[in-house]
Amino acid sequence: MKQTTKIMNRTTRRNFLKTASLAGASALAWPALTGCAGRATAADDAAIATTLIVEKKNGLPLTGTFLDEISHDIPHQNWGEQEWDRDFRYMKAIGIDTVIMIRSGYRKFITYPSKYLVKQGCYMPSVDLVDLYLRLADKYGMTFYFGLYDSGQYWDTGDLTFEIEHNKYVIDEVWAAYGHHASFGGWYISGEISRKTKGAIDAFRAMGKQCKDVSNGLPTFISPWIDGKKAVMAASGELAKQDAVSVREHEKEWGEIFDGVKGAVDACAFQDGQIDYDELDAFFEVNKRLADRYGLQCWTNAETFDRDMPIKFLPIKFDKLRLKLEAAKRNRYDKAITFEFSHFMSPQSAYLQAGHLYNRYKEYFLM
């Protein structure tokens, strides 16, 4: 009797597991089915289009992106040459013609085998990313901007003189090693500053002048942040602050900075994520007027990550990006770049939402 019961229990358990397995397989297969027609195909997807109820192509299109391989607040995607080549193709397909390595190093991690920085205690990288990016920029007809080294000492001490000293060597070293590339088209002075940053004018003028002198006048640009209501530290749990800068203060303080760096800095791409969407025109109008007054190009750094969510950082909602690019166009900006395509907009990003943003962008600008 006990033996018969064991056999029955075993059979019942086996039938249950088989049924559960089939049910699981059906559940997994269900999203790929389209009624009686069977599995969905590319042709099925192609026949489905989003209907936009706003005017298309009414914003300033993105033509540049940062490349962020040395970061401290977004995850590394561990791409090799194959993934980077594919990403440059995705960029090219939507009209991006400029790539900017956001920094050549941060603290001890660096992007190229710098003899100077390794002697300072930095780690030798496994791949020369500067060489990789320049070869890909050559291949796809893009302009490459080299981002300077960030030692992190400014963030620790508030003193930018460390950055001036380190980059004296980095600028010369990089130009000697990579300046022959046809795509090497400029320099990004990578210190992220805002108003009243101690020593910013002297540091930007010194580094910008050396970049231009060593490279026979190649352009330089900066991408500071606006000290708006959403200018909170990434490590903070807050989404907004009370002591935001006014438009009038912003104009006064940045007028002084632009006056101090003119001739050494050719363009300014303010980050656009620290102000609210109904403040865009007020600040953008001032930025354009100041740039014109002091002979700088006015770019926008249209952030493709979302500052409005407690999870930092995820790809932005398309309508938020659209509002920012439309404001840039209304205010006659010269160029729109983004931080940052590969994490927040690429179809092969670690974030699934990034590929969806890419599709929404194409529907608005390209279809």
N, C-alpha and C positions, 0 to 999 in steps of 0.2 A: 504493500500500500504506500509506504513511504517512498519507494523507488518510483512508482507510477506518478506520485505527486511531484517528485523532482523533475521527471521528464516533462510533465504538463507545464510546470512553472518555467522550465527552460524554453519550451516551445512558445509559450505565451510571451516571454520576454523577447525572444528572437523576432516574433511577429511584430511586437511593439516597436522594436528598434528599426525594423525594415520599413514600417509605416511612417515612423517619424523621419527617417532618412529621405523617403520619397516626398514627404510633405515639405521638408527643407529644400530639396532640389527644386520643387515646383515654385516655392517662394522666391528662390534665387533667380529662376528663369523668368518669373512673371514680368519684371520691368522691361524685358527685351521683347515681349510679345505685343502685337498690335491687333487685337481682335482675332478674326479668323484668318487674317493674312499671314500670320506667322511672325517671324522675327523682323524687327525694324531694320531698315537699310539706310544707307547714306542718301538715297533718292527720296525716301520718306522724309528725312530731316530737311533736305533741300527744298521740299515743297512747303515747309512751314516757315512763315516769316513773322517777325514782331511788327506790329503797327504802332509807329511813333505818332504822338499827338502834339509834338513840338517841332519847330522848324529844324530841319537837319543842317549840319555844317555851319551852325551859327556860333561856333566857338573857335578859339585859336587852336589848331591841331598840334599835338605833341610831335616835336621833331628832334628831341634829345632825351636821353636818360642817363642817370647815374648808374654805375656798376658798383655794387656794394659787396665786396668780398672780405673786407676787414670791418666787422661791425661788432657792437657790444649789446645791441638790443633787438636784433632780429636773427632768426636761426640761419645757420650756414646750410646751403643746399648740396654741398659736396659734388659739384659738377666738374667733369673733365672736359677735354677739348670737344668731344662729340656733342655734349649738351650745350656748351657755349656756342658752338657753330650753329646748332639748331636755333638757339635763342636769337642770335644775330639775324637769322633769316626771318624769324617772327617779327623782330623789330623793323627790318627793312620792308616787310610787307605792309606795314601801316604808316610808312613814311618817315621813320626815324633815321636821321642822317648824322647824328652827333652822339657819341658815347663819352661819358666822363667817369673816370675812375675816381671814386669819391675821396679816397685817401690811399697813399701808397704803403701806409702802415699805421697801426694804432698800438701804442705802447710797444710790446715785444713781438707782435705778429706783423709780418711784412709781406709784400706781394712780389718782390723780386730779390735776387741775390745781391743785396747791397753790401759791399765790403765795409763801407762806413758804418751802417746800422748794425751789422753783425758784430763789429768791434765794440759797439755800444751795449751789447748784450741781447740784441734781438735774435729771434730764432730763424734759422735758415728754412725757407719755404720749400716744399717738395716740387712745386711747379713755378716757373717764371711767368706770372700772370700778366705782367706788363708786355712781355714779348707776345704772349698769346693774344691779348686784346689788340695789340697793334697789328699783328698778322691778320686777324679777323676784320679789323677796320680797313686794312689795305684791300682785303679780298672783297668786301662788300661795299667799298666806296664810301666809307664813313669818315668823319673827322673825330680824332681822339684827343681828349683833354686829359692831361696828367694831373692827378690830385696829389698835393704835397703830403709830407709825413706829419702825423699828429702823435707827439710823444706822450700825451696825456698829462704832462706836467702843468699845462695851463689849467686843466680841470682841478688839479690838486692844489695849485698855488695861486691861481689868478694872474700869473705872470706869463705874457706872450714872448718874452725874450728867449725862452728855451726853444720855441718853434723857429724863431729867426735863425738861431745858431745852428740847429740841426739841419735846417733846410738849405743853409749855405752850401753844405756838402752834397745833400741829396739832389738839388737842382743841377749842379755841375755834373755829378755822376750820371744822372739819368739822361741828360742831353748828350753827353759823350757816348753813351751806350745805345741809345734808341732814337736819337734825333734824326737819323737818316731815313726813317720810315716816312713815306709820303703822307700817311694819315695823321702823323703827329702834328696837330694843328693848334695846340694851345695849352694853357695851364689853369688848373683850378686851385685857388688858395683856400685850403680846406678848413681853416679855423671857423667853426660855426659861432658867430657872435651875434649880439643884439646891441641895443643902445647902451651907451655908457660903459662899454667893455674897456677895462683899463688897458691902455697901450695899443688899442686896435688900429688906430690911424697909422702910427709909426710902423707896426708890424706888417700891415697890409701893404703899405707903401714900400717898405724895404724888400719884402718877398716878391711883390709884383714887379718891382724895378729889376731885380736880379733875373727873374724869369724872362722878362722881355729883352734884357741886355744879352743874355747868353744865347737866346734863340733868334736873334735878329728881328725882334719886335713881334713875336707871336702873341696873340691876344690872351688876356687873363680875365677871370671872372670870380665873383664871390657869391655865396648863397646864404645870407644871414637870415635870422628869424625875426619876425615882428613880435614885439612884446605884448601880444594881445591876451584876451581872456582865456584862451586855450594853451597859452605858453607855460605849461607845467612840466615838471621833470618826468621823464619816462618811468622812473621807478616809483613815482607818486601814485597813490590811489585816486587822486583828485582828477576831475575832468576840466575844471575851470578855476580861475582865481579872481580875486576882487580888484587887485591893483593893476589893472590893465592900462596900457598906454593910450592916451587920447590921440586923435588924428593930428591935432596941432602940435603936441609934443613930438610925435613921430616925425613930422616934417622938419621941425627945428633941429632935432638931434641928428637925423640922417643927412640933413643939409650940411652940417658941420663935418660929418664923416666923408661924404662924397667930395666935399671941397678939399679935404686933406689927402684923398687917395687919387684924385684925378691925374691922369697921365700914367699911373702905375696899374690901374684897374680899368678894364675896358667895358665890363658889363656887370650888372647886378641882377641876380635872380632871387628875389625874396621868397622864402618859404611861405606858402599860402594857407597853411593849415591852422595857424594859431589865432585867426580871427574868425568871427561868425560869418555866415553866408550873406546876411543883410548888411555887413560892413565892407564887403569886398570892393564895391565901387569907390567908397570914400578913401580907402587906403590905396587902391590901385591908381586912382587919379593922382594922388600925391606922389606915389612912386614914379610914375611916368613923367610928371612935371619936374621932379628933382633930377631924374636921369637926363632929361633933355637939357636942363639948365647947366649941368656939370659935364656934359659930353660923354655920358655913358649909355650903352644900350640897355634897354629895360626888358629883362626876361622875367618869366614867372617860373618858380619851382612848384608845379602843380602836383601836390602830394597825392599818390595813389593808395595811401594807407589812411585808415580812419582814426581820427583823434577823438571821436565822439563816443567811443565804446569803452567799457571798463577793461576789455581784453586788449592788450597792446602787443602787437599791432596786426590788424587784419586788413584785407583789401577793402577799399572804399566802395560805397554804393555809387553806381554810375551817375545818378542824378546829382550827387554832390560834386563829383568831378566835372560834370557838364556845367553846373552853375559857375564854377571857378574858371573854366576855360572860356565861357561866354563873357564873363566879366573882363578877362584879359583881352579878348577881341574888342569889346566896347571901348576899352581904354587904350587901344592902339599899341599894345605891347609888341615887341620885336620878335620874341621867340618864346615857346613854351617847352620846358624840359620837365622831367618828373623824377621824383624819388618814390618808387623806383620800379622799373619795368619788370625785372627778372623775378622778384619776389611777389609783386602785387598785381601784375597784369599779364604775365606770360602764361600761355597754355600749358607749359610744362612746370609751372611753379609747384612747390610743395603745398600751396593753398589751392584747393579746388575752385574757390570763388574767383581766383585771378584769371583763369581761362574764360570764365563767364563775363568778367569785366572786359576782356579783350574782345569778345563777341559783341557786347553791347556797344563798345567804342566803334567797332567796324560798322555796325548798323547805322550809327549816327553820322560818322564821317565819310564812309567809303561806299555805302550802298544806296 
